[in-house]
Amino acid sequence: MAITFGKPKETDLDKIMNIENSGFSEAEAATKKSMLERIKVIPDTFIVAYDEQENPAGYIVGPASTERYISDELFETSVPNSDQAPYQTILSLVVSPDKQKMGVAGQLLQQLAIVSKQQGRQLITLTCLEKLVPFYERNGYQVDGISDSQHAGETWYNMTKML
């Protein structure tokens, strides 16, 4: 499968929301309003993987941050990326169910790392559920402990990768 990477388009919103809802529970998933805000406010760190038909196959998104670890507030409101923020966050990394097991998620992580280095970031930070820890470890991330996040009432793990 040939994948190309690009910034999200507002016309992709419904397809992106379908992918979001396939990867997260209702309590975990972003709302349509917050996803549209991310498309508008942080398009430079919102990367979409497009398939051969130019449909979204998956995406990765998160704002730059001055905090090493993700706070629940980042899921609620998007603010433009600051040139001074040393950290790149990942709020969502999701691949469409019919495009999984093809390396798309790993490629999205690589693309975000390239963008983050170009923007002068020092580290990428994310939170994930325990079942996803091995995937991120295979992609060079380390566990920094259990997150303070109360998002969706789940236990989240802080993971980071130096750039």
C-alpha positions in Angstrom: 0.0 0.0 0.0 1.4 3.4 -1.0 1.0 6.0 1.6 1.5 9.7 1.3 1.6 12.2 4.2 0.0 15.6 4.4 -1.8 18.1 6.6 -5.4 17.5 7.3 -8.2 19.1 5.3 -11.4 20.2 6.9 -13.2 18.0 4.3 -11.4 15.0 5.9 -13.1 15.6 9.3 -15.8 13.0 9.0 -13.3 10.3 7.9 -10.9 11.3 10.6 -13.6 11.1 13.2 -14.6 7.6 12.0 -10.9 6.6 12.4 -10.8 8.3 15.9 -13.9 6.4 17.0 -12.5 3.1 15.8 -9.4 3.5 17.9 -10.8 4.9 21.1 -13.8 4.3 23.4 -16.5 7.0 23.5 -15.0 8.4 26.7 -11.5 8.4 25.3 -12.2 9.8 21.8 -11.9 13.4 20.8 -15.1 15.2 20.0 -15.8 16.4 16.5 -15.5 20.0 17.7 -12.1 19.4 19.3 -10.8 17.6 16.2 -11.9 20.4 14.0 -10.1 22.8 16.3 -6.9 20.7 16.0 -7.1 20.8 12.2 -7.5 24.6 12.3 -5.1 25.5 15.1 -2.2 22.9 14.9 -2.1 21.7 11.2 1.8 21.8 11.4 1.7 18.9 13.9 -1.4 17.1 12.5 -0.2 14.5 10.0 -2.5 12.4 7.9 -1.5 9.2 6.1 -3.4 9.1 2.8 -4.0 5.9 0.8 -3.9 5.5 -3.0 -7.4 7.0 -3.3 -6.3 10.0 -1.2 -8.5 8.9 1.7 -7.2 9.2 5.3 -5.8 5.8 6.4 -4.6 7.2 9.8 -3.3 10.2 11.5 -1.2 11.5 14.3 -1.8 14.8 16.1 -0.6 16.8 19.1 0.5 20.3 20.1 3.9 21.4 21.1 4.2 21.9 24.8 6.4 23.4 27.6 5.4 20.5 29.8 7.3 17.1 29.6 4.1 15.1 30.2 0.6 15.5 28.8 -2.1 17.1 31.0 -5.7 16.4 30.5 -6.3 20.0 29.6 -4.4 19.4 26.3 -7.3 17.1 25.2 -9.8 19.9 25.7 -8.4 23.0 24.0 -5.9 23.6 21.2 -3.5 26.5 21.2 -1.1 27.3 18.4 2.4 25.6 18.6 5.0 27.8 20.2 8.5 28.0 18.7 9.9 27.9 22.3 8.1 24.7 23.4 10.7 21.9 23.8 8.3 19.0 23.7 6.1 17.5 21.1 3.0 15.7 22.3 0.9 13.0 20.8 -2.8 13.2 21.6 -4.0 10.7 19.0 -2.3 8.1 16.8 -5.0 6.0 15.1 -5.0 3.9 11.9 -8.2 2.8 10.1 -9.0 -0.8 11.0 -8.7 -1.9 7.3 -5.2 -0.3 7.1 -3.7 -1.8 10.3 -0.8 -4.2 10.4 0.8 -2.5 7.4 3.3 -0.3 9.2 1.2 2.9 8.9 1.4 3.8 12.6 5.1 3.4 12.7 5.5 5.6 9.6 3.3 8.3 11.2 5.6 8.2 14.3 8.6 8.7 12.0 6.9 11.6 10.2 6.1 13.4 13.4 9.7 12.9 14.6 11.0 14.5 11.4 8.6 17.5 11.8 9.5 17.8 15.5 13.2 17.8 14.9 12.7 20.5 12.1 10.8 22.6 14.7 13.6 22.2 17.2 11.8 20.0 19.7 13.9 17.9 22.1 11.5 15.1 23.0 8.2 13.5 22.0 5.8 12.7 24.8 2.5 10.7 24.9 0.3 8.8 27.2 -1.0 5.3 26.3 -2.9 2.4 27.8 -0.8 -0.6 29.0 -1.7 -2.7 26.0 0.1 -0.2 23.7 3.3 0.1 25.7 5.1 -2.7 23.7 4.2 -1.0 20.3 5.7 2.3 21.4 8.8 0.6 22.9 9.4 -1.1 19.5 9.3 2.4 18.1 12.0 3.8 20.5 9.9 5.2 23.3 10.5 4.5 27.0 8.0 4.2 29.9 8.4 7.1 32.4 5.8 5.8 34.8 2.1 6.1 35.3 0.5 9.4 34.2 -1.4 11.7 36.4 -4.1 11.8 33.7 -7.6 11.0 34.7 -8.8 11.0 31.0 -11.7 8.6 30.5 -11.1 7.1 34.0 -8.3 4.9 32.5 -4.7 4.2 33.8 -2.3 5.9 31.3 1.4 5.5 31.0 3.8 8.4 30.2 6.1 7.5 27.4 8.9 9.6 25.9 11.4 9.5 23.1 14.4 11.8 22.8 15.0 13.4 19.5 
